[in-house]
Amino acid sequence: MEFAFSKEDQAFQQEVRDFIKKELPPTWTGTGLMQEAKDGEEWEFAHSMLRKVGEKNWHSLAWPKEHGGWDSVTKQFIFSHEMYFNELPGVDLQGALMCAPTVIQYGTDQQKKDHLPKIAKGQEVWCQAFSEPGAGSDLASLSTKAVDKGDHFVVDGQKVWSTGAHRAEWALTLVRSNPDVPKHKGITFLLVNLKTPGVTVRFLPNIVGTYCEIFFDSVVVPKENMVGKQNDGWRVTGATLGYERSGIHRIAAARRNIDRLLEFAKETKRNGVPLFKDPLVRNRITQLVIEGEIARLLAVRIVYLQSNGKPMDHEASMSRVFGAELQQRVAQAGMQITRGFGLVGEGSKWAPLAGFFQRQYLYAAAATVGAGTSEIQRNIIAQRGLGLPRI
Ligand SMILES: Cc1cc2nc3c(=O)[nH]c(=O)nc-3n(C[C@H](O)[C@H](O)[C@H](O)COP(=O)(O)OP(=O)(O)OC[C@H]3O[C@@H](n4cnc5c(N)ncnc54)[C@H](O)[C@@H]3O)c2cc1C
């Protein structure tokens, strides 16, 4: 058993690190999550990085060679981890890591031809239009209606929580195409161009990110934009959500924040003694370091399964739950260790790390909802991951 990257992958890791060193502005305080970048300068920088990563041909690291990819889940892991750890935006979660593999698995040749080259170059921005006001965790109860008109659908309804939709050109969209069958069996998966007449995107400000609502008013979507078969969209959705769940951004961010907390505890003195000498603080941070390593190993396990063509299911859920909850534990430790100062307004000279852990606390709160909600992921683990033979 080998617990290290190959020489070639180590060289790639160095190349990514050199790229980050060159591109990361020393004053950058924005998020590494490209789709969550604030409008204005932050988004403009994130968008420029999307293209720069495209010039390196790094959006397609995990795609099969026949689709212009590198066929290397390991390189994708290395790239994503380095980028998120260093908080340089440019990983295209919704386009390269969710849309592209879905289209590769279920899309038509024309869809592959139309979208993969653009996504690979960072020239097409995607968003996900799954959730609705009445359909979140129970996504299959969605009600955005698509009426079959022969060669096209007419779509009416509303989506919500679509991250970054106001800047996206395309949306992965779920619609109810047959209301007369059990709910999972009447869903179709569409690629919808958000510039189509009848589509309205409305920005919905929130504490951390870039939520939007999307309204569909008699929107004509050609059948060529259907991914998979009509009324069989639930199968395609499962694949897309699997790609989303296996993402590494929470784990990389949590590990980076543990390092930050450690640095803070070593540099900050209380009663003349560095905080890190306090056994309670030291144990708390040490525990987080252990958990950061567990999170990394859970993520590596998914890389192993994917690179060996094995299915990943409850393993991705375990990684998702552990990563999201670790992010919360790190944020909570950060707030407690920085004490009352942690609550001082962001930017104040009295706010430790300029209010950094406050922001992390908000991000962590956001991680408690979302497609990876712990209860739902635990249900998946309980249904499919318990009592299985252990390796
Ligand atoms: C930061 C962020 C970004 C997002 N981006 C997108 C996006 O780009 N596109 C998109 O389509 N959606 C997006 N979402 C929406 C997300 O997918 C939904 O929030 C999620 O599916 C939960 O749905 P809900 O908010 O309606 O909560 P609900 O489904 O109402 O759940 C509320 C609570 O009840 C619990 N619960 C629900 N059902 C069960 C059950 N059966 N058993 C046990 N507990 C249960 C949940 O775990 C949760 O704690 C985003 C959400 C967040 C937080």
The ligand as a Tripos MOL2 file, in Angstrom:
@<TRIPOS>MOLECULE
LIG
   53    58     1     0     0
SMALL
NO_CHARGES

@<TRIPOS>ATOM
      1 C1        -24.5970   27.8880    0.5350 C.3       1 LIG1
      2 C2        -25.7040   27.1970   -0.2480 C.ar      1 LIG1
      3 C3        -25.6320   27.1610   -1.6330 C.ar      1 LIG1
      4 C4        -26.6710   26.5440   -2.3530 C.ar      1 LIG1
      5 N1        -26.5960   26.5380   -3.7130 N.ar      1 LIG1
      6 C5        -27.5580   25.9350   -4.4230 C.ar      1 LIG1
      7 C6        -27.5020   25.9330   -5.8640 C.ar      1 LIG1
      8 O1        -26.5710   26.4750   -6.4790 O.2       1 LIG1
      9 N2        -28.5160   25.3450   -6.5390 N.ar      1 LIG1
     10 C7        -29.5530   24.7350   -5.9190 C.ar      1 LIG1
     11 O2        -30.4130   24.1950   -6.6180 O.2       1 LIG1
     12 N3        -29.6600   24.7300   -4.5560 N.ar      1 LIG1
     13 C8        -28.6890   25.3140   -3.8070 C.ar      1 LIG1
     14 N4        -28.7710   25.3200   -2.4240 N.ar      1 LIG1
     15 C9        -29.9710   24.8030   -1.8050 C.3       1 LIG1
     16 C10       -29.7880   23.5030   -1.1080 C.3       1 LIG1
     17 O3        -29.6060   22.4550   -2.0010 O.3       1 LIG1
     18 C11       -31.0020   23.3300   -0.1750 C.3       1 LIG1
     19 O4        -30.8650   24.3040    0.8380 O.3       1 LIG1
     20 C12       -31.0540   21.9700    0.4270 C.3       1 LIG1
     21 O5        -31.4390   21.0400   -0.5220 O.3       1 LIG1
     22 C13       -31.9820   21.9220    1.6560 C.3       1 LIG1
     23 O6        -33.2520   22.3460    1.2910 O.3       1 LIG1
     24 P1        -34.0530   23.4360    2.1370 P.3       1 LIG1
     25 O7        -33.1460   24.6010    2.3520 O.co2     1 LIG1
     26 O8        -35.3550   23.6480    1.4400 O.co2     1 LIG1
     27 O9        -34.2830   22.7800    3.5700 O.3       1 LIG1
     28 P2        -35.3030   21.6280    3.9700 P.3       1 LIG1
     29 O10       -35.3080   20.5630    2.9460 O.co2     1 LIG1
     30 O11       -36.6040   22.2550    4.3190 O.co2     1 LIG1
     31 O12       -34.6080   21.0690    5.2770 O.3       1 LIG1
     32 C14       -34.6430   21.7820    6.5350 C.3       1 LIG1
     33 C15       -34.0110   20.9170    7.5960 C.3       1 LIG1
     34 O13       -34.7230   19.6880    7.7530 O.3       1 LIG1
     35 C16       -33.8400   18.5800    7.5950 C.3       1 LIG1
     36 N5        -34.4870   17.4680    6.8760 N.ar      1 LIG1
     37 C17       -35.1820   17.5920    5.7260 C.ar      1 LIG1
     38 N6        -35.6130   16.3670    5.3350 N.ar      1 LIG1
     39 C18       -35.1740   15.4750    6.2640 C.ar      1 LIG1
     40 C19       -35.2750   14.0490    6.3970 C.ar      1 LIG1
     41 N7        -35.9350   13.3130    5.5190 N.pl3     1 LIG1
     42 N8        -34.6940   13.4840    7.4560 N.ar      1 LIG1
     43 C20       -34.0210   14.2280    8.3750 C.ar      1 LIG1
     44 N9        -33.8920   15.5700    8.2830 N.ar      1 LIG1
     45 C21       -34.4470   16.1840    7.2400 C.ar      1 LIG1
     46 C22       -32.6710   19.1140    6.7730 C.3       1 LIG1
     47 O14       -31.4840   18.3630    6.9960 O.3       1 LIG1
     48 C23       -32.5460   20.5310    7.2840 C.3       1 LIG1
     49 O15       -31.7900   20.5790    8.4460 O.3       1 LIG1
     50 C24       -27.7670   25.9310   -1.6780 C.ar      1 LIG1
     51 C25       -27.8160   25.9740   -0.2840 C.ar      1 LIG1
     52 C26       -26.8030   26.5920    0.4250 C.ar      1 LIG1
     53 C27       -26.8780   26.6410    1.9080 C.3       1 LIG1
@<TRIPOS>BOND
     1     1     2 1
     2     2     3 ar
     3     2    52 ar
     4     3     4 ar
     5     4     5 ar
     6     4    50 ar
     7     5     6 ar
     8     6     7 ar
     9     6    13 1
    10     7     8 2
    11     7     9 ar
    12     9    10 ar
    13    10    11 2
    14    10    12 ar
    15    12    13 ar
    16    13    14 ar
    17    14    15 1
    18    14    50 ar
    19    15    16 1
    20    16    17 1
    21    16    18 1
    22    18    19 1
    23    18    20 1
    24    20    21 1
    25    20    22 1
    26    22    23 1
    27    23    24 1
    28    24    25 2
    29    24    26 1
    30    24    27 1
    31    27    28 1
    32    28    29 2
    33    28    30 1
    34    28    31 1
    35    31    32 1
    36    32    33 1
    37    33    34 1
    38    33    48 1
    39    34    35 1
    40    35    36 1
    41    35    46 1
    42    36    37 ar
    43    36    45 ar
    44    37    38 ar
    45    38    39 ar
    46    39    40 ar
    47    39    45 ar
    48    40    41 1
    49    40    42 ar
    50    42    43 ar
    51    43    44 ar
    52    44    45 ar
    53    46    47 1
    54    46    48 1
    55    48    49 1
    56    50    51 ar
    57    51    52 ar
    58    52    53 1
@<TRIPOS>SUBSTRUCTURE
     1 LIG1         1 GROUP 0 **** ****
